[in-house]
């Protein structure tokens, strides 16, 4: 092709344009699961089953007992912008269904082989359709009422897309997370999920609290308060965790607008603001929040995968959510943290004798190579060394020390009474495969009935860590990918446990604590970096200081 030919504008071949459109909608196997579940819910299904193999790359099957598709409509279902959910521009501004664009099945069929079996409730005979490479065949077949869509060989004609996917284990986890999001949104619909023949989620129809217990754990269901707030045509409802329960991340926060799962950092901020002074710093509440409103005030057509929405009066929505959460948390008082406008030193007398920064702390020993002299901004430790000034990151330094102790092995301490931790079936499956690695680190865990773990002993270094936080962090690390190397997993878990147990930025340390930390750091075999590669300290030599002050 010459340069002049390449610069000319042309209409793309339909096979090319279809793959481009499919790439926007079908990002990974979980996108297929999402689109098919939405079709099932829009069809009025009361039971939905999702099966996958090899993370969804080999096979995805979604079956339901909804209204089904009439035989004459089946060929249309695989054409772009063919839908039964809207008919005009006016309908687009009042969307109440999860799907509405009419491109999901067409996008899926553009990058896979699709097999559909369906029967409308008023029909006596079902329909079987197959679609591949743009060719559709339709024939009569036996089928129960409802619809079953089987997708195989996903991205067979887009090898570049397959190359950028995660491992099958991680893709299966993302598919399960998708099922969980919709299972939480529709507790009156039964959901089932199985991966490679292993059933990892069974959620019969029930109440929201029962569904939360199955999907997010009984601990959340038991340590939760209901959310209920209404004003005019806006309703905020759901379930949120008590301030006694928090997580290190926001993964257990789920938001729904008119039944549609959405991502929104601003909704998360509005949710968490009333927890200030009630929940420890760095912890995040768990929540399943529903926002119901007139669809004319929300635009759901702003994102290719419909994962984000735009509110007409967004500030009102965020205010309403904060008000709803504040009312639900009223029985839980805030701590005595002073307001930003209050004078923070009012409790001290004018003539308070302050320690000079150069004074030796009571924990200092003459033979110590480092001498702690103070803490900067409740974070960095300043220590004097024979070479000059050492600035220590207490979190990184403590993390490196704990990491070495855990790998070296240290005395175990029994947990008395044994700590009982309710978990989800997925978390139980993740942990059960690696209990021996945890035991090698001194963390003795054993199953105790269905979806309950018992923690019996811990290394001494982890004795003061909140146990629920520790186990949650270890589960997240194990579930992050497939582990074939036990040594690599052991080191990764030791690093995560050390990070969870280490001193945090903002922790105010006494002179004894600072001196003990710098002494341990000096005796440590490799104190320069933490397990994640961050420096534990930096040194400012006397020569450099003298140059900075123009004394040299």
C-alpha positions in Angstrom: 0.0 0.0 0.0 1.4 3.4 -1.0 1.6 6.3 1.3 -1.2 8.1 -0.5 -3.4 5.0 -0.4 -2.8 4.6 3.3 -3.8 8.2 4.1 -7.2 7.9 2.4 -10.4 7.5 4.5 -12.3 4.3 3.9 -15.2 2.5 5.5 -13.9 -0.5 7.5 -14.9 -4.0 6.6 -17.8 -5.2 8.9 -15.6 -8.0 10.4 -13.1 -5.3 11.5 -15.6 -2.9 12.9 -17.4 -5.7 14.8 -14.2 -6.7 16.5 -13.5 -3.1 17.5 -16.9 -2.8 19.0 -16.6 -6.1 20.7 -13.3 -4.9 22.3 -15.1 -2.0 24.0 -17.8 -4.2 25.5 -16.1 -7.6 26.0 -12.8 -6.7 27.8 -12.3 -10.2 29.4 -14.3 -13.3 30.3 -16.0 -11.5 33.2 -17.5 -9.1 30.7 -19.3 -12.0 29.0 -20.6 -13.2 32.4 -21.8 -9.6 33.2 -23.7 -9.1 29.9 -25.3 -12.5 30.0 -26.4 -12.1 33.7 -27.9 -8.7 32.9 -29.9 -10.3 30.0 -31.2 -13.0 32.4 -32.2 -10.5 35.0 -34.0 -8.3 32.4 -35.8 -11.5 31.3 -37.3 -11.9 34.8 -35.2 -14.9 35.8 -35.6 -16.2 39.3 -32.6 -18.6 39.1 -29.3 -18.1 37.3 -26.5 -20.6 36.9 -23.0 -19.6 35.7 -20.4 -22.2 34.7 -16.9 -21.6 33.4 -13.9 -23.6 32.3 -10.3 -22.4 32.2 -11.1 -19.0 33.5 -13.9 -18.6 30.9 -11.5 -18.8 27.9 -12.5 -22.4 27.1 -16.2 -22.2 28.1 -18.8 -19.9 29.7 -22.4 -21.0 30.2 -25.2 -18.8 31.7 -28.6 -20.5 32.1 -31.8 -19.0 33.5 -35.5 -19.6 33.9 -36.6 -16.3 32.4 -39.1 -15.5 29.6 -36.9 -16.9 26.9 -36.6 -15.7 23.3 -39.2 -16.5 20.6 -37.9 -18.5 17.6 -38.6 -15.7 15.1 -36.6 -13.3 17.3 -33.5 -15.5 17.7 -31.6 -14.3 14.5 -32.3 -10.7 15.4 -30.8 -11.2 18.9 -27.3 -11.5 17.4 -27.5 -8.3 15.3 -26.1 -5.1 16.6 -28.5 -2.5 18.1 -31.4 -5.0 18.1 -33.2 -5.0 21.4 -36.6 -5.4 23.0 -35.8 -2.9 25.8 -36.0 0.5 24.2 -37.7 1.8 21.0 -37.1 5.5 20.9 -34.8 8.3 22.1 -37.3 9.1 24.8 -36.9 5.5 26.2 -33.1 6.1 26.3 -33.6 8.8 29.0 -35.8 6.5 31.1 -33.9 3.2 31.1 -35.0 0.8 33.8 -33.4 -2.3 32.5 -29.8 -3.4 32.9 -29.2 -3.8 29.2 -30.6 -1.5 26.5 -28.1 -1.0 23.7 -28.7 -4.3 21.9 -25.1 -5.1 21.3 -24.1 -7.6 24.0 -24.8 -10.9 22.1 -23.4 -9.4 18.8 -20.2 -8.3 20.6 -19.8 -11.7 22.2 -20.4 -13.6 18.9 -17.8 -11.4 17.2 -15.0 -12.9 19.3 -16.2 -16.4 20.1 -18.5 -19.3 19.1 -22.0 -18.9 20.7 -24.5 -21.7 21.2 -28.0 -20.7 22.4 -30.9 -22.9 23.5 -34.1 -21.1 24.5 -37.8 -21.5 24.7 -40.4 -18.8 25.3 -42.9 -19.7 28.0 -45.8 -19.7 25.5 -43.9 -22.0 23.0 -44.2 -25.8 23.0 -40.9 -26.3 21.2 -37.5 -24.8 21.9 -34.9 -23.3 19.6 -31.2 -24.0 19.1 -28.9 -21.4 17.4 -25.2 -21.4 16.8 -23.2 -18.3 15.7 -19.6 -18.3 14.5 -17.7 -16.0 12.1 -20.9 -14.1 11.4 -22.9 -17.1 10.3 -26.1 -18.0 12.2 -27.9 -21.3 12.1 -31.3 -21.8 13.8 -33.2 -25.1 14.2 -35.9 -26.6 16.5 -34.7 -28.3 19.6 -35.8 -29.5 23.0 -35.3 -26.9 25.7 -36.8 -25.9 29.1 -38.4 -22.5 29.4 -35.8 -19.8 29.7 -32.5 -19.4 28.0 -29.0 -21.0 28.1 -26.1 -19.3 26.3 -22.8 -21.2 25.9 -19.7 -19.2 24.8 -16.6 -21.2 23.7 -13.2 -20.3 22.4 -13.3 -16.8 23.5 -10.9 -14.5 21.6 -10.1 -17.3 19.2 -9.8 -14.7 16.4 -8.2 -12.0 18.6 -5.0 -13.6 19.9 -3.6 -10.3 21.0 -6.5 -9.8 23.5 -5.9 -13.3 24.9 -2.2 -12.5 25.5 -3.1 -9.6 27.8 -5.4 -11.6 30.0 -4.5 -12.8 33.5 -4.0 -16.4 34.5 -7.1 -18.7 34.3 -7.3 -18.7 38.1 -7.4 -14.9 38.3 -9.9 -14.7 35.4 -12.1 -17.2 37.2 -11.9 -15.1 40.3 -13.0 -12.0 38.3 -15.9 -14.0 36.9 -17.0 -15.1 40.4 -16.7 -11.5 41.6 -19.0 -10.4 38.8 -21.6 -13.0 39.9 -21.3 -11.9 43.5 -22.0 -8.2 42.5 -25.3 -9.2 40.9 -26.2 -11.7 43.6 -25.9 -9.0 46.2 -28.1 -6.7 44.0 -30.8 -9.2 43.5 -31.2 -11.4 46.7 -34.6 -12.6 45.5 -32.9 -14.4 42.6 -31.1 -17.6 43.2 -27.5 -17.7 41.9 -25.0 -20.6 41.4 -21.4 -20.4 40.1 -19.0 -23.2 39.3 -15.5 -23.1 37.9 -13.9 -26.2 36.3 -16.6 -28.4 37.8 -16.2 -27.0 41.3 -19.1 -25.2 42.8 -17.9 -22.1 44.7 -21.1 -20.1 45.2 -24.6 -21.3 45.9 -27.0 -18.5 46.9 -30.6 -19.5 47.2 -33.2 -16.7 47.1 -33.6 -14.9 50.4 -33.2 -11.6 52.2 -30.3 -9.1 51.7 -28.8 -10.0 55.0 -28.8 -13.8 54.1 -27.2 -13.0 50.7 -24.6 -10.8 52.4 -23.7 -13.6 54.8 -23.2 -16.0 51.8 -21.2 -13.6 49.6 -19.3 -11.4 52.0 -19.2 -13.5 55.1 -21.3 -14.0 58.2 -19.1 -11.6 60.2 -20.3 -8.7 58.1 -23.9 -9.9 58.3 -23.7 -10.1 62.1 -21.8 -6.8 62.5 -24.0 -4.7 60.3 -26.7 -2.0 60.6 -29.5 -1.4 58.1 -29.5 1.7 55.9 -32.8 3.4 55.2 -33.3 7.0 54.1 -36.0 8.6 51.8 -36.6 12.0 50.5 -39.1 12.8 47.7 -38.2 10.5 44.8 -34.8 9.5 46.2 -34.3 6.5 48.3 -31.0 5.2 49.9 -31.1 1.8 51.5 -29.0 -1.3 52.1 -26.7 -2.6 54.8 -23.4 -1.2 56.2 -20.9 -2.4 58.7 -20.7 -1.2 62.3 -17.6 0.9 63.2 -16.2 -2.2 65.0 -15.6 -3.9 61.6 -13.4 -2.5 58.9 -11.2 -3.7 56.1 -7.8 -2.5 54.8 -9.3 -2.0 51.3 -12.6 -0.9 49.7 -13.2 -4.2 47.9 -16.2 -5.0 50.2 -18.1 -1.8 49.2 -20.8 -2.3 46.6 -22.9 0.5 45.1 -26.0 0.1 43.0 -28.0 2.8 41.2 -31.5 1.6 40.2 -30.2 -2.0 40.6 -27.2 -1.4 38.4 -23.7 -2.0 39.9 -21.6 1.1 39.5 -18.0 2.2 40.3 -17.7 5.6 42.0 -14.9 6.9 44.2 -17.1 9.8 45.3 -19.8 7.5 46.6 -17.1 5.7 48.6 -16.0 9.0 50.1 -19.6 10.0 50.9 -20.0 6.6 52.6 -16.9 6.9 54.7 -17.2 10.5 55.8 -19.6 9.7 58.7 -17.2 6.9 59.9 -14.6 9.6 60.7 -13.9 9.4 64.4 -15.7 6.1 64.6 -13.5 3.8 62.5 -9.7 3.6 63.0 -7.6 5.5 60.5 -6.7 3.5 57.4 -9.7 1.2 57.8 -12.7 1.1 55.4 -16.3 0.1 56.1 -18.1 -2.7 54.3 -21.3 -1.8 52.6 -24.0 -2.8 50.1 -25.8 0.4 49.2 -28.7 0.9 46.9 -29.7 4.3 45.4 -33.1 4.3 43.8 -34.3 7.4 41.9 -36.2 8.5 38.8 -34.1 7.3 35.8 -34.5 10.6 34.1 -32.0 12.1 36.7 -29.3 9.6 35.9 -27.4 8.9 32.6 -26.4 5.3 32.3 -25.1 5.6 28.8 -21.7 7.2 29.6 -19.5 4.2 29.7 -18.9 1.3 27.2 -19.5 -1.3 29.8 -22.1 0.7 31.7 -19.9 0.5 34.9 -20.2 4.3 35.5 -23.2 6.6 35.6 -23.6 10.4 35.7 -26.1 12.1 38.1 -27.9 15.2 37.1 -27.7 16.4 40.7 -24.7 14.6 41.9 -24.1 16.7 45.0 -27.5 15.9 46.3 -26.8 12.2 45.8 -23.6 12.3 47.8 -25.2 14.4 50.5 -28.1 12.0 50.7 -25.8 9.0 51.1 -23.8 10.7 53.9 -27.0 11.6 55.7 -28.3 8.1 55.4 -25.0 6.6 56.8 -24.9 9.3 59.6 -28.4 8.4 60.8 -27.6 4.7 60.7 -24.4 5.3 62.8 -26.0 7.6 65.4 -25.9 4.9 68.1 -22.1 4.7 67.7 -20.4 7.8 69.3 -17.4 9.4 67.8 -14.1 9.4 69.7 -12.7 12.5 71.3 -10.6 13.6 68.3 -10.5 17.4 68.3 -11.9 19.4 65.5 -9.5 20.9 63.0 -10.7 24.4 64.2 -9.9 23.6 67.9 -6.6 24.7 69.5 -4.8 21.3 69.9 -2.6 22.3 72.8 -5.2 23.7 75.2 -4.6 20.9 77.7 -1.0 21.9 78.3 -0.1 24.7 80.7 1.9 27.7 79.4 4.9 26.8 81.6 5.1 23.2 80.5 8.8 22.1 80.5 9.5 20.6 77.1 12.3 18.1 76.6 15.1 19.4 74.4 15.4 17.4 71.2 19.1 16.7 71.9 18.3 15.0 75.3 19.0 11.3 75.5 15.9 9.1 75.7 15.6 6.8 78.7 16.0 3.7 76.5 19.4 4.7 75.1 22.4 2.5 75.9 26.0 3.8 75.6 27.0 0.9 73.3 24.2 1.6 70.8 25.5 2.7 67.4 22.4 4.8 66.9 20.7 7.2 69.4 17.1 8.2 68.8 16.6 11.9 69.4 13.0 12.5 68.2 10.2 11.8 65.8 9.4 14.1 62.9 5.7 14.7 62.1 4.7 11.6 64.1 6.4 9.5 61.4 10.1 9.6 60.7 12.6 8.8 63.5 15.6 11.1 63.8 18.7 9.3 65.1 22.3 10.3 65.7 25.1 8.1 64.4 28.9 8.5 64.4 28.6 9.5 60.7 25.9 12.1 61.1 22.1 12.1 61.1 20.0 9.0 60.2 16.3 9.4 59.2 14.4 6.2 59.7 11.1 5.2 58.1 9.7 3.2 61.1 7.2 1.2 59.0 9.8 0.1 56.5 12.4 -0.7 59.2 10.0 -2.6 61.4 8.6 -4.4 58.4 12.2 -5.6 57.5 12.9 -6.8 61.0 9.6 -8.7 61.3 10.1 -10.2 57.8 13.5 -11.7 58.8 12.1 -13.0 62.1 9.2 -14.8 60.3 11.4 -16.4 57.7 13.9 -17.4 60.3 11.2 -18.9 62.4 10.5 -17.9 66.0 8.6 -19.1 69.0 4.9 -19.6 68.6 2.3 -18.2 71.0 -1.0 -20.0 71.4 -4.1 -17.9 70.8 -6.3 -18.4 73.9 -9.1 -18.9 73.4 -8.7 -20.0 69.7 -9.8 -17.2 67.4 -12.9 -18.1 65.4 -13.2 -16.4 62.0 -16.2 -16.8 59.7 -15.2 -16.7 56.1 -16.8 -17.2 52.7 -16.6 -20.5 50.8 -14.2 -18.9 48.3 -11.9 -17.8 51.1 -12.0 -21.2 52.6 -11.1 -22.8 49.3 -8.2 -20.4 48.9 -6.7 -21.1 52.3 -7.3 -24.8 52.4 -4.7 -25.4 49.6 -1.9 -23.6 51.5 -2.4 -24.3 55.2 1.0 -26.1 55.3 2.8 -22.9 54.1 1.1 -20.9 56.8 2.0 -23.5 59.4 5.7 -23.3 58.3 5.5 -19.6 59.2 4.1 -20.4 62.6 0.5 -19.5 61.7 -1.6 -22.6 62.7 -5.1 -22.5 61.1 -7.5 -25.3 60.8 -11.1 -25.6 59.4 -13.9 -25.7 61.9 -17.1 -26.7 60.3 -18.5 -25.0 57.1 -17.0 -21.6 56.3 -15.3 -21.1 59.7 -11.6 -21.2 60.5 -9.9 -21.6 63.9 -6.6 -19.8 64.5 -4.7 -21.7 67.2 -1.2 -20.2 67.3 0.9 -17.3 65.9 4.5 -16.2 65.9 5.3 -13.9 68.8 5.9 -11.0 66.4 2.3 -11.2 65.2 0.7 -11.5 68.6 -0.6 -7.9 68.8 -2.0 -7.7 65.2 -5.8 -7.6 64.8 -6.4 -11.2 63.9 -9.2 -10.6 61.4 -7.1 -8.1 59.5 -4.1 -10.5 59.4 -6.2 -13.4 58.0 -7.9 -11.1 55.5 -4.6 -9.8 54.2 -3.2 -13.3 53.9 -6.2 -14.5 52.0 -6.0 -11.6 49.6 -2.3 -12.4 48.9 -2.9 -16.1 48.3 -5.9 -15.3 46.0 -3.9 -12.8 43.9 -2.5 -15.5 41.6 -1.8 -19.2 41.2 1.1 -20.3 43.4 3.2 -23.2 42.2 6.4 -22.3 44.2 5.9 -22.9 47.9 9.1 -20.9 48.8 7.9 -17.9 46.8 4.5 -18.0 48.5 6.1 -18.4 52.0 8.2 -15.2 51.4 5.2 -13.3 50.0 3.0 -14.2 53.0 5.8 -13.3 55.4 6.2 -9.9 53.7 2.4 -9.3 53.9 2.2 -10.4 57.5 5.2 -8.2 58.4 3.6 -5.2 56.6 0.3 -5.8 58.5 2.0 -6.0 61.8 4.5 -3.2 61.4 4.4 0.3 62.9 2.3 2.6 60.7 2.9 6.2 59.7 1.3 8.4 62.3 1.9 6.1 65.2 3.4 8.2 68.0 6.4 6.4 69.5 8.0 6.8 73.0 11.7 7.3 73.3 12.0 3.7 74.5 10.1 2.4 71.4 12.2 4.5 69.0 15.5 3.4 70.6 14.5 -0.2 70.6 13.6 0.0 66.9 16.8 1.7 65.8 18.8 -0.8 67.9 17.1 -3.8 66.2 17.6 -2.1 62.9 21.3 -1.7 63.5 21.6 -5.4 64.5 19.5 -6.5 61.5 21.4 -8.4 58.8 19.8 -6.3 55.9 18.1 -3.2 57.2 18.5 -1.1 54.2 15.2 -1.9 52.5 11.9 -3.4 53.4 10.6 -6.6 51.7 8.9 -4.4 49.1 12.1 -2.6 48.2 11.5 0.7 49.9 14.4 2.2 51.8 14.3 1.8 55.6 16.5 4.8 56.3 18.7 7.5 54.7 21.9 9.0 56.1 22.9 12.6 56.1 26.7 12.7 56.8 28.3 15.4 58.8 30.3 16.4 55.7 27.1 16.9 53.7 25.5 18.9 56.5 28.5 21.1 56.7 28.5 21.7 52.9 24.8 22.6 53.1 25.5 25.2 55.8 28.6 26.5 53.8 31.0 25.4 56.5 33.1 23.6 53.9 
